[in-house]
Amino acid sequence: MQNLVSLNLSAQDLADVDAAIATLRRVFAPMIALQPGQRRELYKMGDKSEAFCRQTLSVLAANPQMVPPNLGLSEAQADIAALDALRPRVQQLQQLVERAEDTETALGSDIIAVALEGYGLLKVSGKGEALKGARQALSARFAKSRRAAEPATVD
């Protein structure tokens, strides 16, 4: 018998999770959601680009006389600080979401394993009339759909 996970979240556990999610929604409210087209069009800062950006901003900050006011250096410096603050938290959230998704998958797998085993028992020992309708209804899950006959072509 499969039992990958046993989970019993108390009402207080669920209330705590809901409160944490509400807090995250409030804190994340100023964050943006990009459309797929926007995401594709944006510059992407990978590891090499990040090192380049940090070094460039550092050189510009050390030489303010050559930086025009409209360049947006201070905004870029604030963006780097926000990125540095946000990134480890995003990683922690991703790990938590992955654990939750894995647990969700395991719970579903545990449930279907028992249901399939139980269905097998019903097929073998549930031959009585009282279970006939239930067995027929459950067997619909395994029914194969028939493809419509393809029309004949005339050459």
N, C-alpha and C positions, 0 to 999 in steps of 0.2 A: 504494500500500500504506500502510495506517495504522500508525503506531507512535508513539502519544502519549507513552509512557514506557518506558524500559528500566531495570529495577531488579534489582540483584543484591545482596541482603543477605547478607553473610558470616555465618558461624557466630558470630563475635565480635560483629557488629552485633546479631544476634538475641539473643545472651546479654546484651548491654548493655541492649537494650530490655526484656527480661524482668526484669533486675535493677532497672531504673528503675520498672517497673510494680509489682514487689514492694515497693519502697520507698514508692511512692505509696499502695499498699494499706495498708501499715503506718501511714503518717502520716495517711491518711484514715479509719482505723478508727473514731475517735471521731465522725466526721461521720455525720449521720443520712440515712435514705432515707424520704421521706414517701410515704404512700399517696395515690392521686389524690384521694380525698375529703378528706384532711387538707389537701392542697395547695389545694384549692378554698376551704376554710373559713378559711384564714389571712389575716390582714391582709397586703397587699402594699405594700412600700415602693418607690414610684416616685421619680423625680427630685424632684418637688415635695414629696412626703412626706419624703424623706430630708433635704432642707434644713430642713423644719419640725422633724423629730426632732433633728437636730444642734443647731439653735438652742435648742430646748426643753431638751435635756440640758445645754447650756452655761449657760443661765439658771438651771436647777435647781442645777447644781454651784456656781455663783457665789452662791447663796442657800441654803445647807444648812439654815439654821434653819427653813425652811418645808417641808422634805422629810421626810415620815414614813419611819421606818426600813424599813417593809415595802413601800415603793414599788419597790425594786429598781434604784435609780439606778446603783449601782456595777456591777451585772450588765449593765445597758444600756450603760454606758460600755465595759465589757470586750467586749461584743458589737460595738460600733462599731469598736473597735480590731481585733478579729478579722476583721470584714468588710473593713476597709481593707487588712489584710494578705492576705486570701484573694482578694479580687476581681481584682487584676492577674494572679494565678496561674491563676485560673479562665479568664480571657480567653486566656492563653497556651495552656492545655490545649485550649480550644475551637478555637483556630487550628490546633494540631497535629492534633487529631481531624479537622478539616475537610480538612486536607492529606492525611491518611491515607485518608479516605473518598474524596476525589477521585482519589487514586492507585489505590485499589482499583477504582473505577469505570473509570478509564482502562485499567488492566491487563485487566479483563474485556472492555472494548470492543475492545482490540487483539486479544485472543484470539478473540473471536467474528468479527471482521473477517477474520482469516486462515482460520478454520474455514469461514465462508460462502464465501469465495473458493475454498478447497480443495474444498468440497462441489460447487461449480459445475464445477470441473475434473473431479471424479469422474463427474459426470453426463454430461459431454461426452466425455471420453477414457477413462473407466473402464468401457467397455461389455463388457469381457471377463467370462467366467463367474466368474473368481477374485474379482472385486469386486462381483458382483451382490448377494450377501447383505449385504455391508457397506453398499452403496448403499441397499438396502431398509431396513435398520435405521436408517440416518441419515435417511431420508426421513420417518420417523415424527415427527420434530420439526416437520414442515410439514403433517402430516395435520390436516385440519379435523374436529372432532368433529361428528357428526350429532346434531341435536336429536331427541329422541323425539317421535313424532307426537302432537300434542295430541288428547285425546279429543274426539269430536264432542259438541256439546251439543244437547239436544233442548229446543225451546221449547214 
